[in-house]
Amino acid sequence: MNTFPPPNTFAKRLLLTAVLAFLSVCGNAQTVKHRILLFEYGSGPNRMLELDADGKVVWEHKPPSIAVIFEVLPSGNVLYAYGGKPTGVQEVTRKGDVVWNYVSKSAQVLGSRRLANGNTLLAEQGPCQALEVNPKGEIVRITPLKTSHAEPHLQVRNIHQLADGHILAAHEGEGAVREVDQTGKVIWEYTGVENAGDAQRLANGNTLISCGTQKRLIEVTPDKQIVWEFGAKDAPELNLTWITSIQQLRNGNVLVGNFLRGQEGKGAHAFEVTHDKKVVWKYDDHSIIKSLTTVRVVEE
């Protein structure tokens, strides 16, 4: 004789099966959404796009010449360097209006930062130096940067001013990250990083470095020990190709820009990763862009 569980038990099992199936589907879905800004560069056009949380283009801006790094200001405006002739840094509104512009006398500028005092820091190439300019366009300070790379285009990428006034710079062509004081004296350096695009000092005193074509992101201590690393082997499905940009998010995770140069159409352009190496968000839509250099989450 066949026996069946009591009706209540059967119903509970059926409900449990349905719930587990639902959770399985949801677990595979991308539940995290981000509004992002990005610079498309490479085989596609050089342009800035803003995408809403559903991945739809809501704003487009074309820089006057090659541009690869930008910063979203508290006002919502965007600051970026442009590297043509002339070369310099400009601030634009989300309507595309230029509200501030500085023309550099160097060979090329591709990195810049707005400082807390309202001045702007430029990563000049040829000569390789950090230039601080006030809102009137007046040069306040010039800090020489050390690099062995002679050709201007790859001398320096992103730069940051630290709390003590020192400059932390990523030297892409040489594959080095250096901290210098206001006279240009090297205080700290980490070398052997291919195509270093950015380096950021963390609250714990360590330094987070995007390691370019080494296809990895590392955190190193002041004594140059790697205490955390995320690379191609940790998430093969992302097709890490060229790690160009990093953003420390408020939740403690890191947003990473993956420049798919030569690998267009495969993998993720950007992703968010936790400290335990869990990828919780990725942008892998290849119908809108072919490759990007810098990407930023617009945090409210």
Buried (B, 14 or more C-beta within 10 A) or exposed (E): EEEEEEEEEEEEEEEEEEEEEEEEEEEEEEEEEBBBBBBBBBEEEBBBBBBBEEBEEEBEBEBBBBBBBBBBEEEEBBBBBBBEEBBBBBBBEBEEEEEBBBEBEBBBBBBBBBBEEEBBBBBBBBEBBBBBBBEEEEEBBBBEBBBEBEEBBBBBBBBBBEEEEBBBBBBBBBBBBBBBBBEBEEEBBBEEBBBBBBBBBEEEEBBBBBBBBBBBBBBBEEEEEEEBBBBBEBBEEBBBBBBBBBBEBEEEBBBBBBBBBEBBEEBBBBBBBEEEEEBEBBBBEBEBBBBBBBBBBBEE
